[in-house]
Amino acid sequence: MATVTVSTKFQIVIPKKFREALRIQPGQKIQILEYEGRLEFIPVKPMKTLRGSIKGMNTTVERDADRV
């Protein structure tokens, strides 16, 4: 577990191992959510990088009649 320090301007530095694991680049946008007393950081990725990410997804789930 890594620990970061909040600066007087309420800034933090994301540790290198996490930046590399999530492929975060300088200037990239990151969404922040508060969930059950913790913060979750979600990198915003360009739509082009998401192409094909749900290939093979099972679309045969049962749907309500008003949702077809």
C-alpha positions, -999 to +999 in steps of 0.1 A: +000+000+000+014+034-010+009+066+010+007+101-004+008+135+012-018+162+005+000+195-001-012+229+012-029+234-022-047+200-017-026+184-044-013+148-044+013+130-066+002+096-080+030+071-073+049+060-103+039+023-101+002+033-103+008+058-131+026+032-151+000+004-143-029+026-155-009+042-183-017+077-170-001+105-191+007+141-182-024+163-189-048+133-190-082+138-173-091+116-144-126+112-129-128+112-091-157+095-072-164+094-035-177+059-026-183+046+009-158+070+025-130+066+000-119+083-033-117+063-065-097+077-094-107+066-129-086+076-159-106+090-188-096+073-220-101+085-256-130+067-274-106+053-299-088+032-273-122+017-262-129+003-297-134-035-295-132-036-257-166-053-254-161-077-283-176-111-275-199-097-249-230-119-243-260-100-256-286-127-251-297-116-216-334-115-210-350-080-212-382-066-199-408-062-226-407-024-223-369-024-228-368-042-262 
